């Protein structure tokens, strides 16, 4: 068979012809529909500008789509339908028309499973775009309840998007999240799907839409060849520039919709090249989209009277932006102690929850702190159980293997001081624990308060009881009575 030899100049042009694509990433919005305070460090001091809001996000997406003559693809990393009163009170359903109006091309998931897989499947059927999760399987049939990938044709390019849902759904989340399902890290499934997309679908670009977390995605890129881009979610990282691992460009764009990630790449015969990356701040310089503003108002207007009720004031800003401890959960834990009469309390190391600047606090702020509003619970634990639980949590936070990092931030607690060697391996991190001024006695019993199974997992402790008071009621009481005896915040002190 004879080949056709192009003139040297035409051959050179064919080799260098490139097509451009803009990828827009929205990750971990956690149900924040309106502008809200977001912590931004300025030197050693925090500032709390009002960022985000679906109207701004919609306005920015609309602007980019109108300005770019080439392909634009918008993707959502999940943690979208849970995290605020508007989201939780409607089990995510109130947000469906809004996310459809954003015209995403695909999403993956994590907290979307909060009301069980059946509810999420029903929710997903109402979306105008697919949920992708190559690593989610039905335990009985082995089939995937959601598609592994989709191919998008745009701007003369074929883009293969593969979704990887949060692998921790069946490992650290409450059991009903994953009923009947199992989740993997995706590293075993991805190579075959990438080959299929490259060979059968003839895609030009492989994009992995992941909710594993940034450390996990860097490892994933190192294990799996052929990935061009990873849009990473879950760990709320604000990346000013992409991380590159095994040829894959990895970005992540904060949380709460305060930022949108923009990644411009060009595709040619010589591969994929980075043209531009921007962490775009959703501040008041972004023109809001009027149609989306109307949709948001339709959701929020019936809730405003309830959510605007003042519940007290604070002298120090509350936030969850630090890994070992934080002021927001110091307040929550103090409320648990006063509601239960216990001196030790635990809550989960959640990352989500917009900051609350010093000053007046409204009911909406309390729902942002703990949107599931669980009952305050009590349990009896031995000192050895407390130590074992915290060793497990420290390992799931700082494990040397990124796939072993399955917690959020360090579990929050009060009434204890833990001295730890963070760099040590599992089982050897905790050097000493004090309960108040006394060393924790491994054999002694300690009365503990907590919220949600993530606060104290079910395998620890005995005599679990739920109190007739919810977490938000406890917070209201805490803020209304500022004369209460102070509760000493718990701290992990690295040594």
C-alpha positions as CSV (number, residue, x, y, z in Angstrom):
1,X,0.0,0.0,0.0
2,X,1.4,3.4,-1.1
3,X,1.4,6.3,1.3
4,X,0.8,9.8,0.3
5,X,3.8,12.1,1.0
6,X,2.8,15.6,2.0
7,X,5.0,18.6,1.1
8,X,7.4,19.4,4.0
9,X,5.5,22.6,5.0
10,X,2.1,20.9,4.9
11,X,3.5,18.0,7.0
12,X,4.9,20.4,9.5
13,X,1.5,22.2,9.8
14,X,-0.4,18.9,10.2
15,X,1.9,18.0,13.1
16,X,1.5,21.3,14.8
17,X,-2.2,21.9,14.3
18,X,-3.8,22.1,17.7
19,X,-7.3,22.4,19.0
20,X,-8.2,24.2,22.2
21,X,-10.5,23.2,25.0
22,X,-11.5,25.0,28.2
23,X,-12.4,22.8,31.2
24,X,-14.5,24.5,33.9
25,X,-14.5,22.9,37.3
26,X,-17.0,23.4,40.1
27,X,-16.3,21.2,43.1
28,X,-17.6,20.7,46.7
29,X,-20.3,23.4,46.6
30,X,-22.1,21.7,49.5
31,X,-25.4,23.4,48.8
32,X,-24.2,27.0,49.1
33,X,-26.6,28.8,46.8
34,X,-25.8,32.4,47.8
35,X,-22.7,34.5,48.5
36,X,-21.3,33.7,51.9
37,X,-18.2,34.5,54.1
38,X,-15.2,32.5,53.0
39,X,-11.9,32.4,54.9
40,X,-9.0,33.9,52.9
41,X,-5.6,34.2,54.6
42,X,-3.9,37.6,54.4
43,X,-0.5,36.9,56.0
44,X,-1.2,35.4,59.4
45,X,-4.7,37.0,59.6
46,X,-7.9,35.6,58.2
47,X,-10.3,37.7,56.1
48,X,-13.9,36.8,55.3
49,X,-14.9,38.2,51.9
50,X,-18.4,37.2,50.7
51,X,-17.8,34.8,47.8
52,X,-19.6,32.3,45.7
53,X,-23.3,31.9,44.9
54,X,-24.9,30.1,42.1
55,X,-25.9,33.3,40.3
56,X,-22.2,34.3,40.0
57,X,-21.2,30.8,39.0
58,X,-23.8,30.8,36.3
59,X,-22.8,34.2,35.2
60,X,-19.1,33.2,34.9
61,X,-19.9,29.9,33.0
62,X,-22.2,31.8,30.7
63,X,-19.4,34.4,30.0
64,X,-16.8,31.8,29.2
65,X,-19.1,29.9,27.0
66,X,-19.9,33.1,25.0
67,X,-16.3,34.3,24.8
68,X,-14.6,31.0,23.8
69,X,-14.9,30.1,20.1
70,X,-13.4,26.7,21.0
71,X,-14.8,23.8,23.1
72,X,-16.0,24.5,26.6
73,X,-16.8,21.6,29.0
74,X,-18.2,22.2,32.5
75,X,-17.9,19.5,35.1
76,X,-19.1,19.0,38.7
77,X,-17.0,17.0,41.2
78,X,-19.9,16.3,43.6
79,X,-20.7,17.2,47.2
80,X,-23.3,19.3,45.6
81,X,-26.7,18.3,46.9
82,X,-25.9,18.3,50.7
83,X,-24.5,20.8,53.3
84,X,-27.0,23.6,53.9
85,X,-30.5,23.8,55.2
86,X,-31.9,24.4,51.7
87,X,-30.1,21.2,50.4
88,X,-30.7,19.0,53.4
89,X,-34.4,19.9,54.1
90,X,-35.3,19.0,50.5
91,X,-32.9,16.0,50.4
92,X,-31.1,17.7,47.5
93,X,-34.2,18.0,45.3
94,X,-34.5,21.8,45.5
95,X,-31.2,22.1,43.9
96,X,-31.9,20.0,40.8
97,X,-33.4,22.8,38.6
98,X,-30.5,25.1,39.6
99,X,-27.7,22.6,38.7
100,X,-29.6,21.7,35.5
101,X,-29.5,25.4,34.6
102,X,-25.7,25.4,35.1
103,X,-25.7,22.9,32.2
104,X,-22.9,20.7,33.5
105,X,-21.7,18.0,31.2
106,X,-21.2,15.4,34.0
107,X,-20.7,15.0,37.7
108,X,-19.5,12.4,40.2
109,X,-20.5,12.1,43.9
110,X,-19.9,11.7,47.6
111,X,-22.4,13.3,50.1
112,X,-25.1,12.7,47.4
113,X,-25.4,9.2,48.9
114,X,-26.5,10.7,52.3
115,X,-30.1,9.6,51.9
116,X,-29.2,6.2,50.5
117,X,-28.4,4.9,47.0
118,X,-32.0,4.6,46.0
119,X,-32.7,8.3,46.6
120,X,-29.6,9.4,44.8
121,X,-30.5,7.3,41.8
122,X,-33.9,9.0,41.7
123,X,-32.3,12.4,42.0
124,X,-29.8,11.5,39.2
125,X,-32.6,10.6,36.8
126,X,-33.9,14.2,37.1
127,X,-30.5,15.7,36.0
128,X,-29.9,16.7,32.5
129,X,-26.3,15.3,32.6
130,X,-25.0,11.9,33.8
131,X,-23.6,10.9,37.1
132,X,-20.3,9.0,36.4
133,X,-18.7,6.5,38.9
134,X,-16.4,3.8,37.4
135,X,-15.6,2.7,41.0
136,X,-19.1,2.1,42.3
137,X,-20.6,-1.4,42.1
138,X,-23.8,-3.3,43.1
139,X,-22.7,-5.9,45.6
140,X,-25.2,-8.5,44.3
141,X,-24.9,-8.1,40.5
142,X,-21.4,-6.6,40.2
143,X,-22.9,-4.0,37.8
144,X,-22.4,-0.3,38.0
145,X,-25.5,1.7,39.0
146,X,-24.0,4.7,37.3
147,X,-22.1,5.0,34.0
148,X,-18.3,4.8,34.1
149,X,-17.7,7.5,31.5
150,X,-19.2,9.6,28.7
151,X,-17.8,10.9,25.4
152,X,-18.3,14.6,24.7
153,X,-17.9,15.9,21.1
154,X,-17.1,19.6,21.1
155,X,-15.0,22.0,19.0
156,X,-13.8,19.2,16.8
157,X,-12.5,17.2,19.7
158,X,-13.7,14.0,21.4
159,X,-13.3,14.2,25.1
160,X,-13.6,11.1,27.3
161,X,-14.7,11.9,30.8
162,X,-14.4,9.2,33.5
163,X,-16.0,9.6,36.9
164,X,-14.5,8.4,40.2
165,X,-16.8,8.7,43.2
166,X,-15.6,9.1,46.8
167,X,-14.1,5.7,47.7
168,X,-14.9,6.2,51.4
169,X,-18.7,6.1,51.0
170,X,-18.7,2.4,52.2
171,X,-15.8,2.7,54.6
172,X,-16.2,5.7,56.9
173,X,-19.6,7.1,56.1
174,X,-22.8,5.9,57.9
175,X,-23.8,2.4,56.6
176,X,-27.1,3.6,54.9
177,X,-25.0,5.7,52.5
178,X,-23.7,2.7,50.7
179,X,-26.5,0.1,51.2
180,X,-26.0,-2.6,48.6
181,X,-23.0,-0.9,47.1
182,X,-19.2,-1.2,47.2
183,X,-16.6,1.4,46.2
184,X,-13.0,1.0,45.0
185,X,-10.2,3.5,44.4
186,X,-10.7,3.2,40.7
187,X,-7.0,2.4,39.9
188,X,-7.8,-1.2,38.8
189,X,-10.8,-0.1,36.6
190,X,-9.4,3.0,34.9
191,X,-6.7,1.4,32.6
192,X,-9.3,-0.8,30.7
193,X,-11.7,2.2,30.3
194,X,-8.9,4.4,29.1
195,X,-7.9,1.8,26.5
196,X,-11.6,1.5,25.4
197,X,-12.0,5.2,25.1
198,X,-8.7,5.6,23.2
199,X,-9.1,2.7,20.8
200,X,-12.8,2.2,20.3
201,X,-14.1,5.7,20.9
202,X,-11.1,7.5,19.4
203,X,-11.1,10.2,22.0
204,X,-8.5,13.0,21.9
205,X,-8.4,13.8,25.6
206,X,-8.9,11.7,28.8
207,X,-10.4,13.7,31.7
208,X,-10.9,12.0,35.1
209,X,-13.5,13.6,37.2
210,X,-12.6,12.5,40.7
211,X,-13.9,12.8,44.3
212,X,-11.0,10.9,45.9
213,X,-9.1,13.9,47.2
214,X,-5.9,15.6,46.0
215,X,-3.3,13.2,47.6
216,X,-5.3,10.2,46.3
217,X,-5.5,11.7,42.8
218,X,-1.8,12.3,42.7
219,X,-1.2,8.6,43.5
220,X,-3.9,7.6,41.1
221,X,-2.2,9.5,38.3
222,X,1.1,7.7,39.1
223,X,-0.6,4.3,39.0
224,X,-2.6,4.8,35.8
225,X,-1.0,5.8,32.5
226,X,-2.9,7.7,29.8
227,X,-4.7,10.3,31.9
228,X,-4.4,13.8,30.5
229,X,-6.3,15.8,33.2
230,X,-7.7,15.1,36.6
231,X,-10.3,17.4,38.0
232,X,-9.9,16.7,41.7
233,X,-12.4,17.2,44.5
234,X,-13.1,16.3,48.2
235,X,-10.1,17.8,50.0
236,X,-11.1,21.5,49.4
237,X,-7.6,22.4,48.1
238,X,-7.3,25.8,46.3
239,X,-4.7,25.1,43.7
240,X,-3.1,28.3,42.2
241,X,-1.3,26.1,39.7
242,X,-1.8,22.5,38.5
243,X,0.0,19.5,40.0
244,X,1.5,17.4,37.3
245,X,2.0,13.6,37.9
246,X,2.8,11.0,35.3
247,X,1.8,13.5,32.6
248,X,-1.6,14.2,34.1
249,X,-2.5,17.8,35.0
250,X,-4.4,17.9,38.3
251,X,-6.4,20.9,39.5
252,X,-8.8,21.5,42.5
253,X,-10.7,24.6,43.2
254,X,-11.6,25.1,46.8
255,X,-15.1,24.6,48.1
256,X,-18.6,26.1,48.7
257,X,-18.6,27.5,45.2
258,X,-16.3,30.3,46.3
259,X,-14.0,29.5,43.3
260,X,-14.4,28.0,39.8
261,X,-11.4,26.3,38.3
262,X,-10.5,27.0,34.7
263,X,-8.1,24.9,32.7
264,X,-7.3,25.6,29.1
265,X,-5.4,23.0,27.2
266,X,-4.5,22.4,23.5
267,X,-4.6,19.0,21.9
268,X,-2.4,18.1,18.9
269,X,-0.5,15.2,17.4
270,X,2.3,15.8,19.8
271,X,0.1,15.5,22.9
272,X,-1.8,17.7,25.3
273,X,-0.3,21.0,26.5
274,X,-1.3,23.4,29.3
275,X,-2.3,26.8,27.9
276,X,-3.8,28.5,31.0
277,X,-4.9,27.7,34.5
278,X,-6.9,30.1,36.7
279,X,-8.5,29.7,40.1
280,X,-11.3,32.2,39.5
281,X,-12.7,34.0,42.6
282,X,-16.5,34.2,42.6
283,X,-16.5,37.7,44.1
284,X,-18.6,40.8,43.3
285,X,-16.6,41.5,40.1
286,X,-18.5,38.5,38.5
287,X,-21.7,39.5,36.8
288,X,-24.5,37.4,38.3
289,X,-26.9,35.6,35.9
290,X,-30.4,37.1,36.4
291,X,-32.2,33.8,35.5
292,X,-30.2,31.9,38.1
293,X,-30.6,34.6,40.7
294,X,-34.4,34.2,40.3
295,X,-34.1,30.4,40.7
296,X,-32.0,30.8,43.8
297,X,-34.6,33.3,45.2
298,X,-37.3,30.8,44.6
299,X,-35.6,28.2,46.8
300,X,-34.4,30.6,49.5
301,X,-37.4,33.0,49.9
302,X,-39.6,30.6,51.8
303,X,-36.7,29.8,54.2
304,X,-35.5,33.3,55.0
305,X,-37.7,34.1,57.9
306,X,-36.7,30.9,59.7
307,X,-33.0,31.1,58.8
308,X,-32.6,34.8,59.7
309,X,-33.6,34.4,63.3
310,X,-30.8,35.8,65.5
311,X,-29.5,33.3,68.0
312,X,-26.6,35.2,69.7
313,X,-23.3,36.7,69.0
314,X,-19.6,35.7,69.0
315,X,-16.4,37.6,69.7
316,X,-14.2,35.3,67.6
317,X,-14.8,34.2,64.1
318,X,-15.7,30.5,63.7
319,X,-14.2,28.4,60.9
320,X,-13.2,24.9,59.9
321,X,-10.1,25.8,57.8
322,X,-7.4,24.2,60.0
323,X,-6.6,20.5,60.2
324,X,-5.8,19.8,63.9
325,X,-8.6,21.9,65.5
326,X,-10.8,24.8,64.8
327,X,-12.9,27.5,66.4
328,X,-16.2,26.3,64.8
329,X,-16.0,22.9,66.4
330,X,-14.8,24.2,69.7
331,X,-18.2,25.9,70.0
332,X,-20.0,22.8,68.9
333,X,-18.1,20.6,71.4
334,X,-18.7,23.0,74.3
335,X,-22.4,22.9,73.4
336,X,-22.4,19.1,73.5
337,X,-20.7,19.1,76.9
338,X,-23.2,21.6,78.4
339,X,-26.2,19.7,76.9
340,X,-25.0,16.3,78.2
341,X,-23.2,17.2,81.4
342,X,-20.1,15.4,80.1
343,X,-16.5,16.8,80.2
344,X,-15.4,15.0,77.0
345,X,-17.0,15.2,73.6
346,X,-16.3,14.2,70.1
347,X,-17.5,15.3,66.6
348,X,-16.3,14.5,63.1
349,X,-13.5,16.4,61.4
350,X,-15.8,17.9,58.7
351,X,-14.3,20.2,56.1
352,X,-17.5,21.8,55.0
353,X,-19.2,24.7,56.8
354,X,-18.7,28.3,55.7
355,X,-17.0,30.6,58.3
356,X,-19.0,32.8,60.6
357,X,-17.3,36.2,61.2
358,X,-17.3,37.7,64.7
359,X,-20.6,39.5,65.5
360,X,-24.2,38.4,65.2
361,X,-25.1,34.7,64.6
362,X,-28.3,33.7,62.8
363,X,-30.1,30.3,62.6
364,X,-28.7,29.8,59.1
365,X,-25.2,29.8,60.6
366,X,-26.1,26.9,62.9
367,X,-27.5,24.9,60.0
368,X,-24.3,25.5,58.1
369,X,-22.3,24.2,61.1
370,X,-24.2,20.9,61.3
371,X,-26.8,20.6,58.6
372,X,-27.9,17.1,59.5
373,X,-28.8,18.3,63.0
374,X,-28.4,15.0,64.8
375,X,-29.4,14.3,68.4
376,X,-26.8,14.8,71.1
377,X,-25.7,11.3,72.1
378,X,-23.7,9.8,75.0
379,X,-21.6,6.7,75.4
380,X,-19.3,5.1,77.9
381,X,-15.7,4.5,76.6
382,X,-12.6,3.1,78.3
383,X,-9.4,5.1,78.1
384,X,-8.0,2.4,75.8
385,X,-10.9,2.8,73.4
386,X,-10.4,6.5,73.3
387,X,-6.8,6.0,72.5
388,X,-7.5,3.4,69.8
389,X,-10.2,5.6,68.2
390,X,-7.8,8.6,68.0
391,X,-5.0,6.4,66.7
392,X,-7.2,5.2,63.9
393,X,-8.4,8.7,63.1
394,X,-4.8,10.1,63.0
395,X,-3.9,7.3,60.6
396,X,-6.9,8.0,58.4
397,X,-5.8,11.6,58.3
398,X,-2.0,11.4,57.9
399,X,-1.5,7.9,56.5
400,X,1.7,7.7,54.4
401,X,-0.4,5.8,51.7
402,X,-2.8,8.4,50.3
403,X,-5.4,5.7,49.7
404,X,-5.4,5.2,53.5
405,X,-6.3,8.8,54.1
406,X,-10.0,8.3,54.6
407,X,-10.9,11.0,57.2
408,X,-11.6,14.7,56.8
409,X,-9.7,16.8,59.2
410,X,-8.6,15.3,62.6
411,X,-11.6,14.3,64.7
412,X,-12.6,17.2,66.9
413,X,-12.8,16.8,70.6
414,X,-12.7,18.6,73.9
415,X,-11.7,17.6,77.4
416,X,-8.5,15.9,76.2
417,X,-5.0,16.9,75.3
418,X,-3.2,14.5,72.9
419,X,0.6,14.7,72.4
420,X,1.5,13.0,69.1
421,X,4.3,12.3,66.8
422,X,2.4,12.9,63.5
423,X,5.2,11.4,61.4
424,X,5.1,8.0,63.2
425,X,3.4,5.0,61.7
426,X,0.0,3.7,62.7
427,X,-0.2,2.6,66.4
428,X,2.7,4.8,67.4
429,X,1.5,8.3,66.8
430,X,0.0,9.0,70.2
431,X,2.6,9.5,72.9
432,X,0.3,10.6,75.7
433,X,-3.3,11.6,76.4
434,X,-4.5,13.8,79.3
435,X,-8.1,14.0,80.4
436,X,-8.1,17.4,82.1
437,X,-4.9,17.4,84.1
438,X,-4.7,13.7,84.6
439,X,-3.2,11.0,82.4
440,X,-5.9,9.0,80.6
441,X,-6.3,5.7,82.4
442,X,-6.5,2.9,79.8
443,X,-8.8,0.8,82.1
444,X,-11.0,3.5,83.5
445,X,-14.5,4.4,82.1
446,X,-15.1,7.9,80.7
447,X,-18.6,9.4,80.0
448,X,-18.5,11.0,76.5
449,X,-20.9,13.1,74.4
450,X,-20.9,13.0,70.6
451,X,-22.8,13.7,67.5
452,X,-23.3,11.3,64.5
453,X,-21.7,7.9,64.2
454,X,-18.7,9.6,62.7
455,X,-18.1,11.3,66.1
456,X,-17.7,8.0,67.9
457,X,-17.9,5.0,65.5
458,X,-20.2,2.2,66.6
459,X,-17.4,-0.3,67.4
460,X,-16.2,1.9,70.3
461,X,-17.9,2.2,73.6
462,X,-21.1,0.8,75.3
463,X,-24.4,2.0,76.6
464,X,-25.1,4.4,73.7
465,X,-28.0,6.8,74.2
466,X,-29.6,9.6,72.3
467,X,-30.7,12.7,74.3
468,X,-33.9,14.6,73.7
469,X,-31.9,17.5,72.4
470,X,-30.5,18.1,68.9
471,X,-27.1,19.6,68.1
472,X,-28.7,22.9,66.9
473,X,-30.7,23.2,70.0
474,X,-27.5,22.7,72.0
475,X,-25.8,25.4,70.0
476,X,-28.7,27.8,70.5
477,X,-28.5,27.2,74.3
478,X,-24.7,27.7,74.2
479,X,-25.0,31.0,72.4
480,X,-27.9,32.3,74.6
481,X,-26.0,31.7,77.9
482,X,-22.6,33.2,77.6
483,X,-22.1,33.0,81.4
484,X,-21.7,29.2,81.3
485,X,-18.5,27.7,82.7
486,X,-15.9,27.6,79.9
487,X,-15.0,24.3,78.3
488,X,-11.4,23.7,77.6
489,X,-10.9,23.0,73.9
490,X,-9.2,19.7,73.1
491,X,-5.9,19.8,71.2
492,X,-3.6,17.5,69.3
493,X,-0.1,18.9,70.1
494,X,2.6,17.7,67.7
495,X,5.9,17.0,69.4
